[in-house]
Amino acid sequence: MNTLNYGKLFITILGKQVDSGMFTINIKIKNNATLTSIIFPNEEVRLIADGQVIPLEDYKFENNMNPGQEVTGTLLFKLSAKVKKAVLQFGKTVLPKVNVELK
C-alpha cells in the first residue's frame, strides 16, 4: 500500500486495476486538519503514465471533508494503451506537486 501526505490530507492507495481502457485507483483519504478540507480532483489530481500526463476522467468520493473525516472512493483515468510506469500526482498545476509511484 502506498501512502502520501497532500497538505493536511493523508492519502492511501488501496489498489488499482485496468479494465476496458479505464485505469481505476481505489483510495482512502483522511482529513488531518482542524478545519474542513476541500479537494478539487479535476484540478488537483492527474496520472502520469509512461511520462504522459493523463487528466482525471471521473472520481467517486466525498471531496468536502470535515476535520478527522475519512472517505474511500475511486479515481478513474481513460487510457489508450497499456502502461509500464504510472505515477499518481496531487497538486494544482501552478503549485508544488506530491507524487506517488503506483506499483
Residue pairs with C-beta under 8 A, 6 or more apart in sequence:
1 12
1 13
1 14
2 12
2 13
2 100
2 101
2 102
2 103
3 10
3 11
3 12
3 13
3 100
4 10
4 11
4 90
4 98
4 99
4 100
5 11
5 98
6 39
6 90
6 91
6 98
7 33
7 37
8 31
8 32
8 33
8 37
9 29
9 30
9 31
9 32
9 33
9 37
9 39
9 65
10 29
10 30
10 32
11 27
11 28
11 29
11 30
11 90
11 100
12 27
12 28
12 29
13 25
13 26
13 27
13 88
13 100
13 102
14 26
14 27
14 28
14 72
15 25
15 26
16 23
16 24
16 25
16 26
16 86
16 102
17 23
17 24
18 24
18 79
18 82
18 83
21 78
21 79
21 80
22 57
22 76
22 77
22 78
22 79
23 47
23 49
23 54
23 76
23 77
23 78
23 79
23 83
23 86
24 74
24 75
24 76
24 77
25 47
25 74
25 75
25 76
25 77
25 88
25 102
26 72
26 73
26 74
27 61
27 72
27 73
27 74
27 75
28 70
28 71
28 72
29 39
29 61
29 65
29 70
29 71
29 72
29 73
30 68
30 69
30 70
31 37
31 65
31 66
31 67
31 68
31 69
31 70
32 68
33 67
34 67
35 67
36 64
36 65
36 66
36 67
37 64
37 65
38 63
38 64
38 65
39 45
39 63
39 65
40 63
41 56
41 59
41 63
41 75
42 55
42 56
42 59
43 92
43 93
44 90
44 91
44 92
45 56
45 59
45 75
45 88
45 89
45 90
46 53
46 54
46 55
46 56
46 88
46 89
47 53
47 54
47 56
47 75
47 77
47 86
47 87
47 88
47 89
48 54
48 86
48 87
48 88
48 89
48 99
49 77
49 79
49 83
49 85
49 86
49 87
50 83
50 84
50 85
50 86
51 85
54 77
54 78
54 79
55 77
56 75
56 76
56 77
57 76
57 77
57 78
58 76
59 73
59 74
59 75
59 76
60 73
60 74
60 76
61 71
61 72
61 73
61 74
62 69
62 71
62 73
65 71
75 88
85 101
86 101
86 102
87 99
87 100
87 101
87 102
88 99
88 100
88 102
89 97
89 98
89 99
90 97
90 98
90 99
91 97
91 98
